[in-house]
Amino acid sequence: MEEKTFLTVDEVAEILTVSKSKAYEIVRQLNKELKEKGLITVAARVSKAYFYERMCYSKE
């Protein structure tokens, strides 16, 4: 099975143990940063690699 490259809002909420509305806020902020770098984003999804980079989380 291929590993997913994006996280959904629900997954962000679960990882960070925050509400869904807070997760939406975080995803919007991260996607705004990516757009400013000239990258294409997907609403309610965020790059998994960028999420972990910005949140200083280890996947393990």
MOPAC internal coordinates of N, CA, C and O (Angstrom, degrees):
PM7 1SCF
backbone

  N    0.0000 0     0.00 0     0.00 0    0    0    0
  C    1.4578 1     0.00 0     0.00 0    1    0    0
  C    1.5277 1   109.10 1     0.00 0    2    1    0
  O    1.2310 1   120.84 1   -45.24 1    3    2    1
  N    1.3046 1   116.00 1   134.76 1    3    2    1
  C    1.4598 1   121.76 1  -178.94 1    5    3    2
  C    1.5292 1   110.76 1   -75.82 1    6    5    3
  O    1.2310 1   121.01 1   -43.86 1    7    6    5
  N    1.3348 1   115.67 1   136.14 1    7    6    5
  C    1.4614 1   119.92 1   179.35 1    9    7    6
  C    1.5249 1   110.05 1   -72.72 1   10    9    7
  O    1.2310 1   120.86 1   -41.52 1   11   10    9
  N    1.3343 1   115.96 1   138.48 1   11   10    9
  C    1.4623 1   121.02 1  -179.65 1   13   11   10
  C    1.5253 1   110.00 1   -71.09 1   14   13   11
  O    1.2310 1   120.82 1   -35.13 1   15   14   13
  N    1.3276 1   116.04 1   144.87 1   15   14   13
  C    1.4627 1   120.22 1   178.80 1   17   15   14
  C    1.5226 1   112.34 1  -101.81 1   18   17   15
  O    1.2310 1   120.40 1   172.20 1   19   18   17
  N    1.3375 1   116.83 1    -7.80 1   19   18   17
  C    1.4607 1   121.12 1   179.33 1   21   19   18
  C    1.5233 1   110.18 1  -123.22 1   22   21   19
  O    1.2310 1   121.06 1   -28.85 1   23   22   21
  N    1.3241 1   115.57 1   151.15 1   23   22   21
  C    1.4574 1   122.24 1   172.71 1   25   23   22
  C    1.5265 1   108.30 1  -108.02 1   26   25   23
  O    1.2310 1   120.60 1   -37.20 1   27   26   25
  N    1.3184 1   116.46 1   142.80 1   27   26   25
  C    1.4617 1   120.94 1   175.26 1   29   27   26
  C    1.5275 1   109.21 1   -86.87 1   30   29   27
  O    1.2310 1   120.90 1   -11.40 1   31   30   29
  N    1.3130 1   115.89 1   168.60 1   31   30   29
  C    1.4648 1   121.14 1   177.06 1   33   31   30
  C    1.5298 1   110.13 1   -60.10 1   34   33   31
  O    1.2310 1   120.40 1   138.75 1   35   34   33
  N    1.3224 1   116.83 1   -41.25 1   35   34   33
  C    1.4691 1   120.04 1   179.06 1   37   35   34
  C    1.5247 1   111.27 1   -60.85 1   38   37   35
  O    1.2310 1   120.41 1   138.97 1   39   38   37
  N    1.3275 1   116.83 1   -41.03 1   39   38   37
  C    1.4642 1   120.45 1   179.13 1   41   39   38
  C    1.5263 1   111.28 1   -67.20 1   42   41   39
  O    1.2310 1   120.30 1   139.74 1   43   42   41
  N    1.3282 1   117.03 1   -40.26 1   43   42   41
  C    1.4664 1   121.15 1   177.36 1   45   43   42
  C    1.5272 1   109.70 1   -61.78 1   46   45   43
  O    1.2310 1   120.24 1   135.59 1   47   46   45
  N    1.3243 1   117.14 1   -44.41 1   47   46   45
  C    1.4653 1   121.39 1   179.18 1   49   47   46
  C    1.5267 1   110.82 1   -60.29 1   50   49   47
  O    1.2310 1   120.64 1   138.17 1   51   50   49
  N    1.3145 1   116.38 1   -41.83 1   51   50   49
  C    1.4638 1   120.59 1  -179.62 1   53   51   50
  C    1.5319 1   111.43 1   -68.30 1   54   53   51
  O    1.2310 1   120.18 1   135.09 1   55   54   53
  N    1.3201 1   117.27 1   -44.91 1   55   54   53
  C    1.4691 1   121.32 1  -179.13 1   57   55   54
  C    1.5231 1   111.11 1   -61.33 1   58   57   55
  O    1.2310 1   120.72 1   135.88 1   59   58   57
  N    1.3279 1   116.23 1   -44.12 1   59   58   57
  C    1.4675 1   120.89 1  -175.79 1   61   59   58
  C    1.5285 1   113.33 1   -90.76 1   62   61   59
  O    1.2310 1   120.41 1   176.45 1   63   62   61
  N    1.3068 1   116.83 1    -3.55 1   63   62   61
  C    1.4720 1   123.40 1  -174.55 1   65   63   62
  C    1.5306 1   111.60 1    48.57 1   66   65   63
  O    1.2310 1   121.97 1  -124.20 1   67   66   65
  N    1.3368 1   113.83 1    55.80 1   67   66   65
  C    1.4634 1   121.92 1   177.32 1   69   67   66
  C    1.5256 1   108.29 1  -126.37 1   70   69   67
  O    1.2310 1   120.96 1    -9.92 1   71   70   69
  N    1.3254 1   115.77 1   170.08 1   71   70   69
  C    1.4644 1   120.11 1   177.83 1   73   71   70
  C    1.5263 1   110.08 1   -69.52 1   74   73   71
  O    1.2310 1   121.51 1   -17.07 1   75   74   73
  N    1.3119 1   114.71 1   162.93 1   75   74   73
  C    1.4604 1   120.22 1   179.01 1   77   75   74
  C    1.5314 1   110.68 1   -63.94 1   78   77   75
  O    1.2310 1   119.97 1   142.54 1   79   78   77
  N    1.3319 1   117.66 1   -37.46 1   79   78   77
  C    1.4683 1   119.80 1   179.69 1   81   79   78
  C    1.5284 1   111.02 1   -66.24 1   82   81   79
  O    1.2310 1   120.09 1   142.69 1   83   82   81
  N    1.3254 1   117.43 1   -37.31 1   83   82   81
  C    1.4689 1   120.82 1   176.73 1   85   83   82
  C    1.5286 1   109.78 1   -67.71 1   86   85   83
  O    1.2310 1   120.25 1   141.83 1   87   86   85
  N    1.3169 1   117.13 1   -38.17 1   87   86   85
  C    1.4609 1   121.15 1   177.80 1   89   87   86
  C    1.5293 1   110.60 1   -62.84 1   90   89   87
  O    1.2310 1   120.20 1   139.12 1   91   90   89
  N    1.3433 1   117.22 1   -40.88 1   91   90   89
  C    1.4678 1   120.62 1   176.14 1   93   91   90
  C    1.5261 1   110.33 1   -59.85 1   94   93   91
  O    1.2310 1   120.53 1   136.80 1   95   94   93
  N    1.3124 1   116.59 1   -43.20 1   95   94   93
  C    1.4650 1   121.59 1   179.52 1   97   95   94
  C    1.5380 1   110.66 1   -60.26 1   98   97   95
  O    1.2310 1   120.53 1   136.14 1   99   98   97
  N    1.3162 1   116.60 1   -43.86 1   99   98   97
  C    1.4657 1   121.51 1   180.00 1  101   99   98
  C    1.5241 1   110.50 1   -65.80 1  102  101   99
  O    1.2310 1   120.44 1   134.42 1  103  102  101
  N    1.3294 1   116.76 1   -45.58 1  103  102  101
  C    1.4708 1   120.91 1   179.77 1  105  103  102
  C    1.5252 1   110.38 1   -61.78 1  106  105  103
  O    1.2310 1   120.04 1   137.73 1  107  106  105
  N    1.3348 1   117.53 1   -42.27 1  107  106  105
  C    1.4726 1   120.44 1   178.02 1  109  107  106
  C    1.5282 1   110.71 1   -60.82 1  110  109  107
  O    1.2310 1   120.34 1   136.92 1  111  110  109
  N    1.3307 1   116.95 1   -43.08 1  111  110  109
  C    1.4621 1   120.89 1  -179.93 1  113  111  110
  C    1.5311 1   111.29 1   -63.72 1  114  113  111
  O    1.2310 1   120.35 1   134.04 1  115  114  113
  N    1.3194 1   116.93 1   -45.96 1  115  114  113
  C    1.4646 1   120.39 1   179.78 1  117  115  114
  C    1.5266 1   110.87 1   -64.41 1  118  117  115
  O    1.2310 1   120.12 1   138.79 1  119  118  117
  N    1.3333 1   117.38 1   -41.21 1  119  118  117
  C    1.4614 1   120.34 1   178.48 1  121  119  118
  C    1.5269 1   111.40 1   -66.38 1  122  121  119
  O    1.2310 1   120.07 1   145.67 1  123  122  121
  N    1.3217 1   117.48 1   -34.33 1  123  122  121
  C    1.4647 1   120.95 1   176.06 1  125  123  122
  C    1.5278 1   109.89 1   -62.13 1  126  125  123
  O    1.2310 1   120.52 1   136.26 1  127  126  125
  N    1.3301 1   116.62 1   -43.74 1  127  126  125
  C    1.4651 1   121.01 1   178.19 1  129  127  126
  C    1.5254 1   110.79 1   -61.49 1  130  129  127
  O    1.2310 1   120.52 1   137.70 1  131  130  129
  N    1.3292 1   116.60 1   -42.30 1  131  130  129
  C    1.4623 1   120.50 1   179.73 1  133  131  130
  C    1.5293 1   111.25 1   -65.85 1  134  133  131
  O    1.2310 1   120.26 1   139.55 1  135  134  133
  N    1.3454 1   117.12 1   -40.45 1  135  134  133
  C    1.4687 1   120.84 1   177.82 1  137  135  134
  C    1.5191 1   111.12 1   -62.37 1  138  137  135
  O    1.2310 1   120.54 1   141.13 1  139  138  137
  N    1.3372 1   116.57 1   -38.87 1  139  138  137
  C    1.4636 1   120.60 1   178.83 1  141  139  138
  C    1.5240 1   111.67 1   -64.44 1  142  141  139
  O    1.2310 1   120.52 1   156.26 1  143  142  141
  N    1.3333 1   116.61 1   -23.74 1  143  142  141
  C    1.4653 1   121.84 1   176.35 1  145  143  142
  C    1.5298 1   110.96 1   -86.35 1  146  145  143
  O    1.2310 1   120.82 1  -179.63 1  147  146  145
  N    1.3392 1   116.04 1     0.37 1  147  146  145
  C    1.4585 1   120.77 1   178.26 1  149  147  146
  C    1.5181 1   114.59 1    86.70 1  150  149  147
  O    1.2310 1   120.18 1  -164.54 1  151  150  149
  N    1.3114 1   117.25 1    15.46 1  151  150  149
  C    1.4570 1   121.01 1  -179.22 1  153  151  150
  C    1.5249 1   110.78 1   -95.10 1  154  153  151
  O    1.2310 1   120.78 1   -24.99 1  155  154  153
  N    1.3084 1   116.11 1   155.01 1  155  154  153
  C    1.4579 1   122.36 1   177.70 1  157  155  154
  C    1.5264 1   108.10 1   -86.37 1  158  157  155
  O    1.2310 1   120.61 1   -42.43 1  159  158  157
  N    1.3246 1   116.44 1   137.57 1  159  158  157
  C    1.4644 1   120.98 1   179.70 1  161  159  158
  C    1.5230 1   110.33 1  -121.61 1  162  161  159
  O    1.2310 1   121.19 1   -14.78 1  163  162  161
  N    1.3203 1   115.33 1   165.22 1  163  162  161
  C    1.4600 1   122.40 1   178.12 1  165  163  162
  C    1.5259 1   107.30 1  -120.74 1  166  165  163
  O    1.2310 1   120.31 1   -51.55 1  167  166  165
  N    1.3203 1   117.01 1   128.45 1  167  166  165
  C    1.4655 1   121.25 1  -179.18 1  169  167  166
  C    1.5250 1   110.89 1   -57.74 1  170  169  167
  O    1.2310 1   120.99 1   -40.62 1  171  170  169
  N    1.3264 1   115.71 1   139.38 1  171  170  169
  C    1.4669 1   124.25 1   177.46 1  173  171  170
  C    1.5279 1   113.45 1    64.24 1  174  173  171
  O    1.2310 1   120.53 1  -163.83 1  175  174  173
  N    1.3271 1   116.60 1    16.17 1  175  174  173
  C    1.4649 1   122.50 1   175.64 1  177  175  174
  C    1.5240 1   107.38 1  -137.82 1  178  177  175
  O    1.2310 1   120.92 1   -29.11 1  179  178  177
  N    1.3293 1   115.84 1   150.89 1  179  178  177
  C    1.4535 1   119.78 1   177.27 1  181  179  178
  C    1.5270 1   108.38 1  -138.68 1  182  181  179
  O    1.2310 1   121.12 1   -32.62 1  183  182  181
  N    1.3170 1   115.46 1   147.38 1  183  182  181
  C    1.4574 1   120.66 1   176.96 1  185  183  182
  C    1.5242 1   109.42 1   -56.73 1  186  185  183
  O    1.2310 1   120.99 1   -52.37 1  187  186  185
  N    1.3128 1   115.71 1   127.63 1  187  186  185
  C    1.4621 1   121.21 1  -179.39 1  189  187  186
  C    1.5306 1   110.46 1   -61.33 1  190  189  187
  O    1.2310 1   120.52 1   135.45 1  191  190  189
  N    1.3231 1   116.62 1   -44.55 1  191  190  189
  C    1.4658 1   121.01 1  -179.31 1  193  191  190
  C    1.5214 1   111.05 1   -62.50 1  194  193  191
  O    1.2310 1   120.23 1   135.68 1  195  194  193
  N    1.3354 1   117.17 1   -44.32 1  195  194  193
  C    1.4645 1   120.73 1  -179.21 1  197  195  194
  C    1.5266 1   110.75 1   -67.81 1  198  197  195
  O    1.2310 1   120.44 1   141.21 1  199  198  197
  N    1.3158 1   116.77 1   -38.79 1  199  198  197
  C    1.4648 1   120.68 1   178.20 1  201  199  198
  C    1.5249 1   110.37 1   -57.76 1  202  201  199
  O    1.2310 1   120.41 1   128.41 1  203  202  201
  N    1.3289 1   116.82 1   -51.59 1  203  202  201
  C    1.4632 1   119.89 1  -177.93 1  205  203  202
  C    1.5233 1   111.74 1   -66.41 1  206  205  203
  O    1.2310 1   120.40 1   144.70 1  207  206  205
  N    1.3257 1   116.84 1   -35.30 1  207  206  205
  C    1.4727 1   120.54 1   177.24 1  209  207  206
  C    1.5308 1   110.59 1   -62.53 1  210  209  207
  O    1.2310 1   120.15 1   131.75 1  211  210  209
  N    1.3175 1   117.33 1   -48.25 1  211  210  209
  C    1.4714 1   121.95 1  -176.31 1  213  211  210
  C    1.5217 1   112.93 1   -74.89 1  214  213  211
  O    1.2310 1   119.95 1   149.34 1  215  214  213
  N    1.3116 1   117.69 1   -30.66 1  215  214  213
  C    1.4582 1   120.69 1  -177.64 1  217  215  214
  C    1.5238 1   112.77 1   -88.90 1  218  217  215
  O    1.2310 1   120.39 1   177.04 1  219  218  217
  N    1.3281 1   116.87 1    -2.96 1  219  218  217
  C    1.4788 1   121.50 1  -179.68 1  221  219  218
  C    1.5215 1   111.32 1    56.24 1  222  221  219
  O    1.2310 1   120.54 1  -141.53 1  223  222  221
  N    1.3186 1   116.57 1    38.47 1  223  222  221
  C    1.4562 1   122.17 1   178.17 1  225  223  222
  C    1.5111 1   109.47 1  -105.34 1  226  225  223
  O    1.2310 1   121.14 1   -33.69 1  227  226  225
  N    1.3060 1   115.43 1   146.31 1  227  226  225
  C    1.4556 1   121.10 1   170.31 1  229  227  226
  C    1.5213 1   106.68 1   -95.98 1  230  229  227
  O    1.2310 1   120.12 1   -38.86 1  231  230  229
  N    1.3175 1   117.38 1   141.14 1  231  230  229
  C    1.4607 1   120.56 1  -179.68 1  233  231  230
  C    1.5262 1   111.30 1   -70.67 1  234  233  231
  O    1.2310 1   120.03 1   167.76 1  235  234  233
  N    1.3123 1   117.54 1   -12.24 1  235  234  233
  C    1.4695 1   120.47 1  -176.68 1  237  235  234
  C    1.4890 1   112.24 1  -106.95 1  238  237  235
  O    1.2310 1   120.10 1   180.00 1  239  238  237

